[in-house]
C-alpha cells in the first residue's frame, strides 16, 4: 500500500494546473470525502501487518495530505492574483485606442435584389404582405382557379405533408387570396417569400426559390395599368430597356402574358403577369362586375443571375464563402 501512496504523491506533483477550476477538481479528487486519500485512510484498518506498519502508513498519508493542502492553497492564491490583475487591466482599458476591425459579413445576393425590387414598388404605393410557407389546397390551388385534378396543377407540382392536407406553397399568390379575404378594394400589395416546387436541381432550376408576387385591385383597372406598372419597374430597376409582352397562360389570370427584356442582345423572360380572372374574385366573394385587377410574379433568382452575370442557381444555396464574399461591398 505504501508504494501505491508514494506513486500517487509522485504523480500529483507532476501535474500541470492551468486554471482555478482545474485546481478545484484536483482538490475534490484527492481531498474530498470520496477522494483518493480518504480511500487509503479507510483501508488502513484492513492491513494485516503489524501496528507499526499501520502507523507508518498513517503518518505518510497525513504528511501527503498536508503537502497537497499547502500546494493547492499556494496555487489558489496565484490564480486569484492573476484574475484580479486581469480585471484591473480591463478596468483601465484605453477606449481611445483603435479597435480590431471585425468582419461584419454582407447581405446575400438574393436579399440585395429582393430589397431593390421592394423599394421600387413601395414608391408607387405597394405595401408588403407575407403569408405562411406551409399552405392548404384552397389558398395554393383551388381559390386561384386550379380545379382539383385539373392538368394545370401539373405546372406546379410540390411537396405534401404526410397525413395532412398541407403542402409547401408553390407561389406567393396564396398571400393574394388571404389578403383579399380580409380586406376590401382598393388593394395594392406585394408578397415576397420562399416557394417550393418538385423539380430536379440543376444549373437553372431548384426545388426552392424566391418570388415576389404583386397585385392591384380596384374599380376599372385595365391591362394598360398593368403595362404601365411593369414598365415603371423595368425602367427603375434595369434602366432604359426594350421589353415585350407575349401571350401566355396562368389559371388565375385572363388574359395572361410573359414579359421579356432585351438583355445583352437576347430576349430573357423576367416575369409572368395578367388580369386577375373573375373566377378568382368570385371565389372570395368580391364582385367581379365592379372590381378588376392585375397580378404579376417575379422570380428573384432569375433576375439575380442576370444582374451579377452568374450562370448557376445552385450557387445561391451552397453557403460557399468564396462565392458570397463577392457581394461584400453591397452590405
SERO-4910 file (N, C-alpha, C, O; in steps of 0.05 Angstrom, whole numbers):
BEGIN
 pado doro    nc1    nc2    nc3   cac1   cac2   cac3    cc1    cc2    cc3    oc1    oc2    oc3
  Unk    A     17    -24      0      0      0      0     17     25      0     11     45    -13
  Unk    A     39     24     15     57     47     18     69     55    -10     71     79    -16
  Unk    A     75     35    -25     86     41    -52     65     55    -70     72     72    -86
  Unk    A     40     46    -67     18     59    -83     15     88    -75     12    105    -92
  Unk    A     17     94    -49     14    121    -39     37    139    -49     33    162    -57
  Unk    A     61    127    -49     84    142    -58     82    149    -88     89    171    -97
  Unk    A     70    130   -103     66    135   -132     46    157   -136     49    174   -154
  Unk    A     24    157   -120      4    178   -121     16    205   -116     10    225   -130
  Unk    A     34    206    -96     47    231    -89     64    241   -112     64    265   -119
  Unk    A     79    223   -125     96    230   -147     80    240   -170     87    260   -183
  Unk    A     58    226   -177     41    234   -199     28    261   -194     25    277   -213
  Unk    A     19    266   -169      5    291   -163     23    315   -168     15    335   -180
  Unk    A     48    314   -159     66    337   -161     78    340   -189     93    359   -194
  Unk    A     71    322   -207     80    325   -234     57    337   -251     62    345   -275
  Unk    A     33    340   -240     10    350   -255     14    380   -260     25    395   -244
  Unk    A      5    389   -284      5    417   -291    -24    428   -289    -42    418   -301
  Unk    A    -26    449   -273    -52    461   -268    -53    488   -282    -36    505   -277
  Unk    A    -74    492   -298    -75    516   -315    -97    536   -306    -97    559   -316
  Unk    A   -114    528   -288   -136    547   -281   -146    540   -253   -140    519   -242
  Unk    A   -162    559   -242   -174    555   -216   -194    532   -216   -196    518   -196
  Unk    A   -208    529   -238   -228    508   -240   -214    480   -239   -224    462   -227
  Unk    A   -191    478   -253   -176    453   -253   -166    447   -224   -165    424   -216
  Unk    A   -158    468   -210   -148    464   -183   -171    454   -164   -166    437   -147
  Unk    A   -195    464   -168   -218    455   -152   -224    426   -157   -232    411   -139
  Unk    A   -221    418   -183   -226    390   -190   -206    371   -176   -213    350   -166
  Unk    A   -181    380   -176   -160    363   -163   -164    362   -133   -160    341   -121
  Unk    A   -173    384   -121   -178    384    -92   -199    364    -85   -197    349    -65
  Unk    A   -220    363   -101   -242    345    -96   -233    316   -100   -240    297    -86
  Unk    A   -216    312   -121   -207    286   -128   -189    273   -107   -190    249   -101
  Unk    A   -171    290    -94   -152    279    -75   -160    283    -46   -154    266    -29
  Unk    A   -174    306    -40   -180    312    -12   -210    310     -5   -217    313     19
  Unk    A   -226    305    -24   -255    303    -19   -263    279     -3   -247    261      2
  Unk    A   -288    278      6   -298    256     23   -295    229      8   -290    209     20
  Unk    A   -299    231    -19   -296    206    -34   -270    207    -50   -267    193    -70
  Unk    A   -251    222    -40   -225    226    -54   -206    203    -49   -211    184    -34
  Unk    A   -183    205    -63   -163    183    -63   -151    179    -35   -148    157    -26
  Unk    A   -144    201    -21   -131    199      5   -150    187     26   -142    170     42
  Unk    A   -175    195     25   -195    184     44   -199    154     40   -203    139     59
  Unk    A   -197    146     15   -199    117      9   -177    101     24   -182     80     35
  Unk    A   -152    112     23   -130     98     36   -131     99     66   -124     80     80
  Unk    A   -142    122     77   -146    124    106   -164    102    116   -160     90    137
  Unk    A   -185     96    100   -205     76    107   -193     48    105   -201     30    119
  Unk    A   -174     45     86   -162     18     81   -142     10    102   -135    -13    105
  Unk    A   -132     30    118   -111     24    138   -120      3    157   -104    -15    165
  Unk    A   -145      5    166   -154    -14    187   -155    -43    177   -157    -62    193
  Unk    A   -154    -47    151   -155    -74    140   -127    -86    135   -124   -108    125
  Unk    A   -106    -70    142    -79    -80    138    -73   -102    159    -78    -98    183
  Unk    A    -64   -124    150    -60   -147    169    -32   -147    181    -26   -164    198
  Unk    A    -15   -129    173     13   -128    184     12   -116    212     -9   -113    224
  Unk    A     36   -110    222     38   -100    250     27    -72    253     23    -58    233
  Unk    A     22    -64    278     13    -37    284     33    -16    275     25      6    268
  Unk    A     59    -24    276     80     -5    268     76      2    238     80     25    230
  Unk    A     69    -18    222     65    -13    194     42      5    189     43     23    172
  Unk    A     20      1    205     -4     18    202      3     47    209     -6     65    195
  Unk    A     18     51    231     26     78    239     43     91    218     41    115    212
  Unk    A     61     75    207     79     86    186     63     96    162     69    118    151
  Unk    A     44     80    153     27     88    130     10    112    137      6    130    121
  Unk    A     -1    112    162    -18    134    170     -3    160    171    -13    181    163
  Unk    A     22    159    182     39    183    183     45    193    155     43    217    150
  Unk    A     51    175    137     58    183    110     33    196     96     36    216     82
  Unk    A     10    184    101    -15    195     89    -21    223     99    -28    241     84
  Unk    A    -18    227    126    -23    253    137     -3    274    127    -11    297    121
  Unk    A     21    266    123     42    284    113     35    291     84     38    315     76
  Unk    A     26    272     68     19    277     40     -5    295     38     -7    313     22
  Unk    A    -24    290     56    -49    307     56    -41    337     61    -51    354     48
  Unk    A    -24    341     81    -15    369     87      0    382     64     -4    405     57
  Unk    A     17    366     51     32    376     28     13    384      5     17    405     -8
  Unk    A     -7    367      1    -26    374    -21    -43    398    -14    -48    415    -31
  Unk    A    -51    400     11    -67    424     20    -51    450     17    -61    470      7
  Unk    A    -25    449     24     -7    472     21     -4    479     -8     -5    503    -16
  Unk    A      0    458    -24      4    462    -53    -21    475    -66    -19    494    -81
  Unk    A    -44    465    -59    -69    476    -70    -74    504    -61    -83    521    -77
  Unk    A    -69    510    -35    -72    537    -25    -54    557    -39    -62    579    -45
  Unk    A    -29    548    -43    -10    565    -57    -19    573    -85    -18    596    -93
  Unk    A    -27    552   -100    -35    557   -128    -62    572   -130    -67    586   -149
  Unk    A    -78    568   -110   -104    583   -109    -98    613   -107   -111    629   -121
  Unk    A    -80    620    -90    -72    648    -87    -60    660   -113    -65    683   -120
  Unk    A    -44    643   -126    -32    652   -151    -53    658   -172    -52    679   -186
  Unk    A    -72    639   -175    -94    643   -195   -112    666   -188   -121    681   -206
  Unk    A   -118    670   -162   -135    693   -154   -121    720   -160   -134    739   -168
  Unk    A    -95    721   -156    -80    745   -162    -80    751   -192    -84    774   -200
  Unk    A    -77    730   -208    -78    734   -237   -105    744   -246   -107    762   -263
  Unk    A   -126    733   -234   -153    741   -241   -158    770   -234   -171    785   -249
  Unk    A   -148    778   -211   -151    806   -201   -136    825   -220   -146    847   -226
  Unk    A   -112    817   -229    -97    833   -247   -111    837   -274   -111    859   -285
  Unk    A   -123    816   -283   -138    817   -309   -161    837   -307   -165    853   -324
  Unk    A   -176    835   -285   -199    853   -280   -189    882   -278   -202    900   -289
  Unk    A   -167    886   -264   -156    913   -261   -147    924   -288   -151    948   -294
  Unk    A   -135    907   -304   -126    915   -330   -150    923   -348   -149    943   -362
  Unk    A   -171    907   -347   -195    913   -363   -208    939   -354   -218    955   -371
  Unk    A   -207    945   -328   -219    969   -318   -205    994   -329   -217   1015   -334
  Unk    A   -179    991   -333   -163   1014   -343   -158   1013   -373   -139   1024   -383
  Unk    A   -175    999   -388   -172    998   -417   -174   1025   -429   -191   1041   -421
  Unk    A   -157   1031   -448   -157   1056   -462   -176   1054   -486   -169   1042   -506
  Unk    A   -200   1065   -483   -220   1063   -503   -215   1081   -527   -229   1080   -547
  Unk    A   -195   1098   -525   -188   1116   -547   -170   1102   -568   -166   1112   -590
  Unk    A   -159   1079   -560   -142   1064   -579   -159   1052   -601   -182   1044   -597
  Unk    A   -147   1050   -625   -162   1037   -648   -169   1008   -641   -152    993   -631
  Unk    A   -193   1000   -647   -201    973   -642   -194    954   -665   -185    963   -686
  Unk    A   -198    928   -660   -193    908   -681   -216    908   -700   -240    908   -692
  Unk    A   -211    909   -726   -232    910   -746   -244    883   -748   -231    863   -752
  Unk    A   -271    882   -746   -286    857   -747   -299    854   -774   -308    874   -786
  Unk    A   -300    830   -784   -314    825   -809   -344    822   -803   -353    802   -792
  Unk    A   -359    842   -812   -388    842   -806   -405    826   -825   -429    823   -821
  Unk    A   -392    815   -846   -407    800   -865   -421    817   -886   -415    841   -887
  Unk    A   -440    806   -901   -454    821   -922   -481    809   -927   -487    786   -918
  Unk    A   -497    823   -941   -524    812   -948   -520    791   -970   -502    793   -987
  Unk    A   -538    772   -969   -539    752   -990   -548    765  -1016   -566    783  -1015
  Unk    A   -537    757  -1040   -546    769  -1065   -576    768  -1070   -587    787  -1081
  Unk    A   -589    747  -1061   -618    745  -1064   -632    768  -1048   -651    780  -1057
  Unk    A   -622    773  -1023   -633    794  -1006   -629    821  -1019   -646    839  -1017
  Unk    A   -605    825  -1031   -599    851  -1043   -619    857  -1065   -630    879  -1066
  Unk    A   -623    838  -1083   -642    842  -1106   -671    844  -1096   -686    861  -1106
  Unk    A   -678    828  -1077   -705    829  -1066   -711    856  -1054   -733    867  -1059
  Unk    A   -693    867  -1039   -697    894  -1027   -699    916  -1048   -714    935  -1045
  Unk    A   -683    913  -1069   -685    933  -1091   -712    933  -1104   -724    954  -1110
  Unk    A   -723    909  -1109   -749    906  -1121   -771    918  -1103   -788    933  -1112
  Unk    A   -770    911  -1077   -790    920  -1058   -789    951  -1057   -811    963  -1056
  Unk    A   -766    963  -1056   -764    992  -1055   -777   1006  -1079   -789   1027  -1075
  Unk    A   -774    994  -1102   -786   1006  -1126   -816   1006  -1124   -829   1026  -1130
  Unk    A   -828    983  -1116   -857    981  -1115   -868    997  -1091   -891   1006  -1092
  Unk    A   -852   1000  -1070   -861   1017  -1048   -866   1046  -1057   -884   1060  -1047
  Unk    A   -850   1055  -1077   -852   1083  -1087   -879   1088  -1099   -888   1111  -1100
  Unk    A   -892   1068  -1110   -918   1072  -1123   -941   1059  -1107   -962   1052  -1118
  Unk    A   -937   1058  -1081   -959   1051  -1063   -964   1022  -1057   -984   1015  -1044
  Unk    A   -947   1004  -1066   -950    976  -1059   -938    970  -1032   -915    977  -1026
  Unk    A   -954    959  -1014   -944    952   -988   -939    922   -986   -949    906  -1001
  Unk    A   -922    915   -967   -913    887   -964   -933    871   -947   -943    880   -927
  Unk    A   -939    847   -956   -956    828   -941   -944    801   -944   -937    792   -966
  Unk    A   -941    786   -922   -929    760   -922   -949    739   -912   -967    745   -897
  Unk    A   -944    714   -919   -961    692   -911   -945    667   -905   -921    667   -909
  Unk    A   -958    646   -896   -944    621   -888   -933    606   -912   -944    606   -934
  Unk    A   -911    592   -908   -899    576   -929   -912    548   -930   -913    536   -951
  Unk    A   -924    540   -908   -940    515   -908   -969    523   -912   -981    536   -895
  Unk    A   -980    514   -934  -1007    523   -941  -1026    499   -943  -1018    476   -941
  Unk    A  -1052    505   -947  -1071    484   -954  -1079    486   -983  -1072    506   -996
  Unk    A  -1093    467   -993  -1101    466  -1021  -1117    490  -1030  -1114    499  -1053
  Unk    A  -1134    500  -1013  -1152    522  -1021  -1136    547  -1029  -1140    558  -1050
  Unk    A  -1118    555  -1011  -1103    580  -1017  -1083    577  -1039  -1078    596  -1054
  Unk    A  -1071    553  -1041  -1049    550  -1061  -1060    543  -1089  -1048    550  -1109
  Unk    A  -1082    529  -1090  -1092    519  -1115  -1121    527  -1121  -1127    543  -1139
  Unk    A  -1140    516  -1106  -1168    518  -1113  -1178    546  -1116  -1191    553  -1136
  Unk    A  -1173    563  -1096  -1182    591  -1097  -1170    606  -1121  -1182    626  -1130
  Unk    A  -1147    597  -1130  -1133    610  -1152  -1140    597  -1179  -1125    600  -1199
  Unk    A  -1163    583  -1180  -1173    572  -1205  -1156    549  -1215  -1154    545  -1239
  Unk    A  -1145    533  -1196  -1133    507  -1203  -1152    485  -1194  -1149    475  -1172
  Unk    A  -1172    478  -1210  -1191    458  -1201  -1178    432  -1194  -1157    425  -1206
  Unk    A  -1190    417  -1176  -1178    391  -1168  -1177    373  -1192  -1196    371  -1207
  Unk    A  -1155    359  -1195  -1150    340  -1217  -1148    354  -1245  -1149    341  -1265
  Unk    A  -1145    381  -1245  -1142    395  -1270  -1112    394  -1279  -1094    395  -1262
  Unk    A  -1107    391  -1305  -1079    389  -1315  -1062    412  -1307  -1038    410  -1306
  Unk    A  -1074    436  -1302  -1058    459  -1295  -1042    455  -1269  -1022    468  -1265
  Unk    A  -1051    437  -1252  -1036    431  -1228  -1009    419  -1233   -991    421  -1216
  Unk    A  -1006    406  -1256   -981    393  -1262   -959    414  -1267   -935    408  -1266
  Unk    A   -967    439  -1273   -948    461  -1277   -933    467  -1251   -910    477  -1252
  Unk    A   -946    461  -1229   -934    469  -1203   -935    445  -1183   -948    447  -1162
  Unk    A   -922    424  -1190   -920    401  -1171   -904    409  -1147   -884    423  -1149
  Unk    A   -913    400  -1123   -899    409  -1099   -895    387  -1079   -897    363  -1087
  Unk    A   -890    393  -1054   -885    373  -1033   -908    374  -1014   -917    395  -1005
  Unk    A   -919    350  -1008   -942    348   -990   -933    337   -963   -916    319   -962
  Unk    A   -946    346   -942   -940    336   -915   -956    311   -910   -980    310   -916
  Unk    A   -943    290   -899   -956    264   -894   -979    267   -874   -977    283   -855
  Unk    A  -1000    252   -878  -1023    251   -860  -1035    279   -855  -1042    286   -833
  Unk    A  -1036    295   -877  -1045    322   -874  -1054    332   -901  -1046    321   -922
  Unk    A  -1070    353   -901  -1078    366   -926  -1060    390   -932  -1067    407   -948
  Unk    A  -1038    391   -918  -1019    414   -920   -998    408   -942   -992    385   -949
  Unk    A   -988    430   -953   -967    428   -974   -949    452   -972   -956    472   -959
  Unk    A   -925    451   -985   -908    474   -987   -917    491  -1010   -919    480  -1033
  Unk    A   -921    516  -1005   -933    533  -1026   -915    534  -1051   -890    533  -1050
  Unk    A   -928    535  -1075   -913    536  -1100   -910    564  -1110   -895    569  -1130
  Unk    A   -923    583  -1098   -921    612  -1106   -931    629  -1083   -945    619  -1065
  Unk    A   -924    654  -1083   -934    672  -1062   -961    683  -1069   -971    701  -1055
  Unk    A   -973    673  -1091  -1000    682  -1098  -1021    674  -1077  -1043    685  -1076
  Unk    A  -1013    654  -1061  -1032    646  -1039  -1037    669  -1020  -1058    671  -1008
  Unk    A  -1017    687  -1017  -1020    710  -1000  -1041    729  -1011  -1056    742   -996
  Unk    A  -1044    730  -1038  -1064    746  -1051  -1092    739  -1041  -1108    756  -1034
  Unk    A  -1097    713  -1040  -1123    703  -1031  -1128    710  -1001  -1149    720   -994
  Unk    A  -1108    705   -985  -1110    710   -956  -1116    740   -951  -1132    748   -934
  Unk    A  -1102    757   -966  -1105    786   -962  -1132    795   -972  -1145    812   -958
  Unk    A  -1141    786   -995  -1167    795  -1005  -1191    785   -989  -1212    797   -989
  Unk    A  -1187    763   -974  -1208    753   -957  -1213    772   -934  -1236    775   -924
  Unk    A  -1192    786   -925  -1195    803   -901  -1196    833   -907  -1200    849   -889
  Unk    A  -1191    840   -932  -1190    869   -939  -1208    875   -963  -1212    858   -980
  Unk    A  -1217    899   -964  -1234    907   -987  -1218    926  -1005  -1200    940   -996
  Unk    A  -1225    925  -1031  -1211    943  -1050  -1215    972  -1043  -1235    979  -1030
  Unk    A  -1197    991  -1051  -1173    985  -1067  -1151    971  -1052  -1146    977  -1028
  Unk    A  -1137    953  -1066  -1115    937  -1054  -1091    939  -1072  -1093    936  -1097
  Unk    A  -1068    944  -1061  -1043    945  -1076  -1021    933  -1059  -1011    946  -1040
  Unk    A  -1013    908  -1064   -996    893  -1046   -975    877  -1062   -980    868  -1084
  Unk    A   -951    874  -1050   -931    855  -1059   -925    835  -1037   -926    842  -1013
  Unk    A   -920    811  -1045   -915    790  -1024   -890    774  -1031   -891    756  -1048
  Unk    A   -867    781  -1019   -842    767  -1024   -840    742  -1006   -853    741   -985
  Unk    A   -825    722  -1015   -821    699   -997   -810    675  -1012   -807    675  -1037
  Unk    A   -804    653   -997   -795    628  -1008   -818    612  -1019   -839    612  -1007
  Unk    A   -813    598  -1041   -833    579  -1052   -819    553  -1059   -794    552  -1062
  Unk    A   -835    532  -1064   -823    505  -1068   -838    491  -1091   -862    493  -1094
  Unk    A   -822    477  -1107   -834    461  -1128   -817    435  -1131   -793    435  -1127
  Unk    A   -831    414  -1138   -818    388  -1140   -804    386  -1167   -814    375  -1186
  Unk    A   -780    398  -1168   -764    399  -1192   -736    388  -1187   -726    389  -1165
  Unk    A   -724    378  -1208   -696    368  -1205   -677    392  -1202   -681    413  -1215
  Unk    A   -657    389  -1185   -638    411  -1182   -618    410  -1205   -606    390  -1211
  Unk    A   -615    433  -1217   -595    436  -1239   -585    465  -1239   -590    480  -1220
  Unk    A   -569    472  -1259   -558    499  -1260   -579    521  -1263   -574    544  -1256
  Unk    A   -603    513  -1274   -623    534  -1278   -650    528  -1265   -670    541  -1270
  Unk    A   -651    508  -1247   -675    502  -1232   -669    491  -1205   -647    479  -1201
  Unk    A   -687    495  -1186   -683    486  -1158   -710    480  -1146   -730    492  -1154
  Unk    A   -711    463  -1126   -737    458  -1113   -745    481  -1094   -768    483  -1086
  Unk    A   -726    498  -1088   -731    522  -1071   -722    547  -1086   -700    548  -1097
  Unk    A   -739    567  -1087   -731    593  -1098   -747    615  -1085   -765    610  -1069
  Unk    A   -742    640  -1093   -755    663  -1081   -771    678  -1102   -764    679  -1125
  Unk    A   -793    688  -1093   -812    702  -1112   -824    726  -1099   -827    728  -1074
  Unk    A   -830    746  -1115   -847    768  -1106   -872    769  -1124   -870    773  -1148
  Unk    A   -895    765  -1111   -920    767  -1126   -933    794  -1118   -933    802  -1095
  Unk    A   -944    808  -1138   -957    833  -1133   -984    834  -1146   -989    821  -1166
  Unk    A  -1003    848  -1134  -1029    851  -1146  -1042    878  -1139  -1036    889  -1118
  Unk    A  -1059    887  -1157  -1073    912  -1153  -1102    908  -1160  -1108    897  -1181
  Unk    A  -1120    915  -1142  -1148    910  -1146  -1164    936  -1139  -1160    948  -1118
  Unk    A  -1180    944  -1158  -1196    969  -1155  -1218    970  -1177  -1220    951  -1192
  Unk    A  -1233    991  -1178  -1252    994  -1199  -1238   1004  -1225  -1220   1021  -1224
  Unk    A  -1246    992  -1247  -1237   1000  -1273  -1206    997  -1277  -1194   1013  -1291
  Unk    A  -1194    977  -1265  -1166    971  -1270  -1163    956  -1297  -1178    937  -1302
  Unk    A  -1145    965  -1314  -1143    954  -1341  -1115    942  -1346  -1097    945  -1329
  Unk    A  -1113    930  -1369  -1087    919  -1377  -1066    941  -1381  -1042    937  -1378
  Unk    A  -1076    965  -1389  -1059    988  -1392  -1045    995  -1365  -1022   1002  -1364
  Unk    A  -1061    993  -1343  -1049    998  -1316  -1028    978  -1310  -1007    984  -1298
  Unk    A  -1033    953  -1318  -1013    932  -1314   -987    938  -1329   -965    937  -1317
  Unk    A   -989    945  -1354   -965    951  -1370   -950    975  -1359   -926    975  -1358
  Unk    A   -965    996  -1351   -951   1020  -1340   -936   1013  -1315   -914   1023  -1310
  Unk    A   -948    997  -1297   -935    989  -1272   -910    973  -1277   -889    978  -1266
  Unk    A   -912    953  -1295   -889    936  -1301   -867    952  -1315   -843    948  -1308
  Unk    A   -875    969  -1333   -854    985  -1346   -840   1005  -1327   -816   1010  -1330
  Unk    A   -855   1015  -1308   -843   1032  -1287   -822   1016  -1271   -800   1026  -1266
  Unk    A   -829    991  -1265   -809    974  -1250   -785    969  -1268   -762    971  -1258
  Unk    A   -789    961  -1293   -766    954  -1311   -748    978  -1314   -723    976  -1313
  Unk    A   -760   1002  -1318   -744   1026  -1323   -727   1033  -1298   -704   1040  -1300
  Unk    A   -739   1030  -1274   -725   1037  -1249   -705   1016  -1241   -685   1022  -1227
  Unk    A   -710    991  -1248   -692    970  -1239   -669    966  -1259   -646    964  -1251
  Unk    A   -675    965  -1285   -655    959  -1306   -645    984  -1320   -625    982  -1335
  Unk    A   -658   1006  -1317   -652   1029  -1334   -669   1028  -1359   -689   1014  -1360
  Unk    A   -661   1042  -1380   -677   1042  -1405   -673   1014  -1418   -651   1007  -1426
  Unk    A   -695    999  -1421   -693    973  -1432   -716    968  -1451   -738    979  -1448
  Unk    A   -711    951  -1471   -732    943  -1490   -747    919  -1479   -734    899  -1472
  Unk    A   -773    921  -1479   -789    898  -1468   -810    889  -1488   -816    903  -1507
  Unk    A   -821    866  -1483   -843    856  -1499   -861    838  -1482   -851    824  -1465
  Unk    A   -887    840  -1487   -906    823  -1474   -914    800  -1493   -922    806  -1516
  Unk    A   -912    775  -1484   -921    752  -1500   -945    739  -1488   -946    736  -1463
  Unk    A   -965    732  -1504   -988    718  -1492   -979    692  -1478   -962    678  -1488
  Unk    A   -992    686  -1456   -985    662  -1441  -1010    651  -1427  -1032    660  -1433
  Unk    A  -1006    632  -1409  -1029    621  -1395  -1022    617  -1365  -1002    605  -1358
  Unk    A  -1039    628  -1348  -1038    622  -1320  -1067    619  -1311  -1085    634  -1320
  Unk    A  -1073    599  -1294  -1101    593  -1287  -1114    617  -1273  -1139    620  -1274
  Unk    A  -1099    634  -1259  -1111    655  -1242  -1112    682  -1256  -1121    701  -1244
  Unk    A  -1102    684  -1281  -1104    709  -1295  -1115    705  -1323  -1110    684  -1335
  Unk    A  -1129    724  -1334  -1141    723  -1361  -1147    751  -1371  -1165    764  -1359
  Unk    A  -1134    762  -1391  -1112    749  -1406  -1086    748  -1390  -1083    762  -1370
  Unk    A  -1067    731  -1399  -1042    728  -1385  -1019    734  -1405  -1022    731  -1429
  Unk    A   -996    741  -1393   -973    748  -1410   -947    742  -1396   -945    742  -1371
  Unk    A   -926    737  -1412   -899    735  -1402   -885    761  -1411   -889    770  -1433
  Unk    A   -868    772  -1394   -853    796  -1401   -824    788  -1406   -811    776  -1389
  Unk    A   -814    796  -1429   -786    791  -1436   -772    818  -1437   -784    839  -1442
  Unk    A   -746    817  -1432   -729    841  -1433   -706    835  -1451   -694    813  -1450
  Unk    A   -698    854  -1468   -675    851  -1485   -650    857  -1469   -644    880  -1461
  Unk    A   -634    835  -1464   -611    838  -1446   -587    825  -1460   -587    801  -1466
  Unk    A   -567    841  -1465   -543    831  -1479   -550    819  -1506   -540    798  -1513
  Unk    A   -568    833  -1520   -577    825  -1547   -593    798  -1547   -595    785  -1568
  Unk    A   -603    791  -1523   -620    767  -1522   -646    773  -1507   -647    789  -1489
  Unk    A   -668    760  -1516   -693    763  -1501   -694    744  -1478   -691    720  -1481
  Unk    A   -697    755  -1454   -698    739  -1430   -724    743  -1415   -733    766  -1412
  Unk    A   -736    721  -1406   -762    723  -1392   -757    733  -1363   -740    723  -1349
  Unk    A   -772    753  -1355   -769    766  -1329   -791    759  -1310   -786    752  -1287
  Unk    A   -816    760  -1319   -838    755  -1301   -863    746  -1317   -864    749  -1341
  Unk    A   -882    736  -1302   -909    730  -1313   -929    748  -1301   -926    757  -1278
  Unk    A   -950    755  -1316   -970    774  -1307   -996    770  -1321   -998    753  -1339
  Unk    A  -1016    785  -1313  -1042    784  -1326  -1064    797  -1309  -1059    805  -1287
  Unk    A  -1088    798  -1321  -1111    809  -1307  -1123    787  -1289  -1126    764  -1299
  Unk    A  -1129    793  -1264  -1140    773  -1246  -1166    761  -1257  -1184    776  -1264
  Unk    A  -1167    735  -1259  -1190    721  -1271  -1215    727  -1253  -1213    724  -1228
  Unk    A  -1238    734  -1264  -1262    739  -1248  -1270    715  -1231  -1282    719  -1210
  Unk    A  -1262    691  -1239  -1268    667  -1223  -1254    669  -1196  -1266    662  -1175
  Unk    A  -1229    679  -1196  -1214    682  -1171  -1228    702  -1152  -1230    697  -1128
  Unk    A  -1237    724  -1163  -1251    744  -1147  -1277    733  -1136  -1284    738  -1113
  Unk    A  -1292    718  -1152  -1317    707  -1143  -1313    686  -1121  -1330    682  -1104
  Unk    A  -1290    672  -1123  -1284    651  -1103  -1281    663  -1075  -1285    649  -1055
  Unk    A  -1274    689  -1073  -1271    701  -1047  -1291    724  -1043  -1287    743  -1027
  Unk    A  -1314    721  -1057  -1337    739  -1053  -1331    768  -1059  -1341    786  -1045
  Unk    A  -1315    773  -1079  -1311    800  -1089  -1325    803  -1116  -1321    786  -1134
  Unk    A  -1342    823  -1119  -1358    826  -1143  -1341    833  -1167  -1330    855  -1168
  Unk    A  -1338    814  -1185  -1321    818  -1209  -1334    837  -1229  -1321    845  -1248
  Unk    A  -1360    843  -1225  -1373    863  -1243  -1365    891  -1235  -1366    909  -1252
  Unk    A  -1357    895  -1210  -1350    921  -1201  -1319    925  -1200  -1309    946  -1208
  Unk    A  -1305    904  -1191  -1276    906  -1187  -1261    890  -1208  -1270    868  -1217
  Unk    A  -1238    899  -1215  -1219    885  -1232  -1191    890  -1222  -1187    908  -1206
  Unk    A  -1172    874  -1231  -1145    878  -1221  -1125    863  -1238  -1132    847  -1256
  Unk    A  -1100    867  -1232  -1078    852  -1245  -1060    840  -1224  -1059    849  -1201
  Unk    A  -1044    820  -1233  -1025    807  -1216  -1000    801  -1232  -1001    798  -1256
  Unk    A   -977    799  -1218   -952    792  -1231   -935    777  -1211   -937    780  -1187
  Unk    A   -917    760  -1222   -899    745  -1206   -871    746  -1216   -866    742  -1240
  Unk    A   -852    753  -1199   -824    756  -1206   -807    736  -1192   -807    733  -1168
  Unk    A   -791    721  -1208   -772    702  -1196   -746    716  -1190   -732    726  -1208
  Unk    A   -739    718  -1164   -716    735  -1156   -689    722  -1165   -671    737  -1173
  Unk    A   -687    696  -1164   -662    683  -1172   -656    689  -1202   -633    694  -1209
  Unk    A   -676    689  -1218   -672    693  -1247   -660    721  -1252   -641    724  -1267
  Unk    A   -671    741  -1238   -661    769  -1242   -633    771  -1230   -616    785  -1241
  Unk    A   -629    758  -1207   -602    760  -1194   -580    748  -1212   -558    759  -1213
  Unk    A   -587    726  -1225   -567    714  -1244   -560    734  -1266   -537    736  -1274
  Unk    A   -581    748  -1276   -576    768  -1297   -559    791  -1287   -539    798  -1300
  Unk    A   -566    803  -1264   -553    827  -1255   -523    821  -1249   -506    838  -1256
  Unk    A   -517    798  -1237   -489    792  -1230   -475    775  -1250   -452    766  -1246
  Unk    A   -488    770  -1273   -476    754  -1294   -467    727  -1284   -444    718  -1289
  Unk    A   -485    713  -1270   -480    686  -1260   -494    666  -1277   -512    673  -1292
  Unk    A   -486    641  -1275   -499    621  -1292   -507    595  -1278   -514    575  -1291
  Unk    A   -507    595  -1251   -514    571  -1237   -530    578  -1212   -519    590  -1193
  Unk    A   -556    571  -1212   -573    578  -1190   -566    564  -1164   -572    573  -1142
  Unk    A   -552    542  -1166   -544    526  -1142   -524    542  -1124   -523    537  -1100
  Unk    A   -509    560  -1136   -490    576  -1120   -503    591  -1098   -491    596  -1077
  Unk    A   -529    599  -1101   -543    614  -1081   -548    599  -1055   -553    610  -1034
  Unk    A   -547    572  -1057   -556    556  -1034   -533    539  -1023   -538    522  -1005
  Unk    A   -508    542  -1033   -486    525  -1024   -472    536   -999   -456    521   -987
  Unk    A   -477    561   -992   -464    573   -969   -433    573   -971   -419    570   -952
  Unk    A   -424    577   -996   -395    578  -1001   -386    607   -997   -394    625  -1012
  Unk    A   -369    612   -977   -360    639   -971   -344    651   -994   -344    676   -998
  Unk    A   -331    635  -1010   -316    645  -1033   -335    659  -1053   -328    679  -1065
  Unk    A   -359    647  -1055   -379    659  -1073   -392    683  -1060   -395    704  -1073
  Unk    A   -400    681  -1035   -415    702  -1022   -398    727  -1017   -409    749  -1016
  Unk    A   -372    724  -1013   -355    748  -1008   -354    767  -1032   -345    790  -1028
  Unk    A   -362    758  -1055   -363    776  -1078   -382    799  -1075   -379    820  -1087
  Unk    A   -402    795  -1057   -423    815  -1054   -420    831  -1029   -438    845  -1020
  Unk    A   -395    829  -1017   -390    842   -991   -393    872   -992   -403    885   -973
  Unk    A   -386    884  -1015   -387    913  -1017   -416    924  -1018   -420    948  -1016
  Unk    A   -435    906  -1020   -462    915  -1023   -478    912   -996   -502    912   -996
  Unk    A   -463    911   -974   -477    908   -948   -495    932   -942   -508    933   -921
***
